[in-house]
């Protein structure tokens, strides 16, 4: 028995989501009940979380590099264009090996280095989510907490904006259901979860925290299989924009 929060990175439609929940998850041995909460809006997700170890100069350098890329003349940038099979393939390779060179990618795909670079440019032109993760045991935030919150609809934007500004915030999502806000945080101690709840109740009296939980262990994150300390011990490839497989299929 358990809740299943549903959001696919490529933004799957209702039909594909229905097939996944009703035809795939429901057939898994041991699952007796499913409750699906669909993500309606994303205010903050894990790629925007910061460890806070870079000094201001280093942060500025990264920001300048991104700004220069955005200021390039349109003729010098690859157009996003359609989501092709080539882009899917490159995205799946980059998800596993972000530092791969165009020459090495060309060797794997059996194309010229120039073609490989064009495909990389076409993939990055779609502004994919770039996310760097680390073992939580090394982060200084050893406690992971999840909260389900009922928020008055008129206050949802303000509450989510306030939560999203917290350095502990890993995810702030508007969701379907009677609890319309999901909030995930990395904390220094378990007691910080109670302090966070108190702060939220004082700042927004109309908010009610319906449920909270402490994560004992994460098995998989962004396609990486993790050991008890949060280190990667294997990988489940992230397939971009491919049909969801039926139970038992390869």
Helices and strands as residue ranges (DSSP letters): E 2-6, H 14-18, I 19-24, G 25-27, E 34-44, G 46-48, H 56-71, G 74-76, H 85-96, H 102-109, H 113-124, G 136-138, E 143-150, G 153-155, H 156-164, E 169-175, E 181-187, H 191-203, E 208-214, E 220-221, E 224-226, E 232-235
